[in-house]
Amino acid sequence: ANLLGFMYLVYAIELALEDYEYIIRLNKMLYVDVAKRYHTEPICVDRCIRSAIEKAFISGNTICATELFVNVTYKNVPTATQFLSRMYFYIINNEHEKRLLT
């Protein structure tokens, strides 16, 4: 489930980078489109994404997690919406900074 969740997260972030509306309409739009791509149900996408986020924060790189997410602990894991939104803005801001430096 964690590997599936990771694949779903990667695709979800790709979709969100194309259109931020995906993050706003997580259940009605994002999970549906991810489920279609991977031939599964939106509820499975939701569960796998939540599991992957939880696993990453419990046993992943805690230094990186705390840099990206303020006040995060293994007891206070971000929601899927919080995680996707933060990753979206992190990627957008880093891309913008790279363009400014070149």
N, C-alpha and C positions, 0 to 999 in steps of 0.2 A: 504494500500500500504506500510506503514512503517513496519508493521509486516512481510509482504512478503519480503520486502527489507532486513530486518534483517536476515530472514531465508536464503535468497539468499547469503547474505554476509558471513554468517557462513559457508555455503557449499563452497562458492568461496574461502575462506581462507583455508579450508581443502584441496581443490584441489591444491591450490598454494603451500601449505606445502609439498605436494607430488611431485610437479613439478613446478619450478619457471617459466617455459615456459608459464604457464597459465597467469601470470601477463604481460609478454611481448606480448602475443597474446590475449589480453583481448576480443576484439570483435569477432575474428575469432575462438577462442577456448573456453575461459572461459564461456562467456555468452551462447554459444551454448550448452555446457555440463550442465550448471546449468538449462537452459531451458528444456533440455531433462529430467532431473531428476524431475522437477516440472511440466512437461507437459504444457509448455507455449512457448512463442516466445522469442528469444534473445532480441528483442527491449523492451519487457516488463520487462525482467530481468534488462536491462540497466536502464530503467526509475525508477524501484522500488529501485535499489541499490542507484542511485543518490538521490532519495527522502529520503531514510533512512539516508544517510550520512548527507544530508542537515538538516534534522530534528534533528539529534543527535548534530550537531554543533550549531544549533540555540537554542534548548531548553534542551540540555543535560548537562553533567558535564563539564563546561568550564575549570575548573582547570586541569582535566585529558586531555582534548583536547589540551590545550596549552602546556602541558608537552610533549605530543606525537608529536605535530605538531607545529613547530615554525611559528610565524607570522600568526596564524589562528584567524580569527574573524568571526562573523556571516556574514560579507560581503565577506570574503575570504575563502570560504569552499574548502577543497581539492577535487580534481577530484577523480573519482573512482580508477584510476590507482595509484594516489598518496596515497590514503587511503589504498588500498590493499597492495601496496608495503611497506608502513610504518608498517602496522600491521604484515606483513610477517617477516620483519627484527626485529621487536620488539619481536615477539614470538621466532624466531630463537635465538636471542641474550639472551633472558631470559632462554631458555632451556639450552643453552651452559653454562651460569653462574651457573645454578642449578647443572649441572653435575660437574663443577669445585669445587663446595662447598661440594659435597658429597664424 
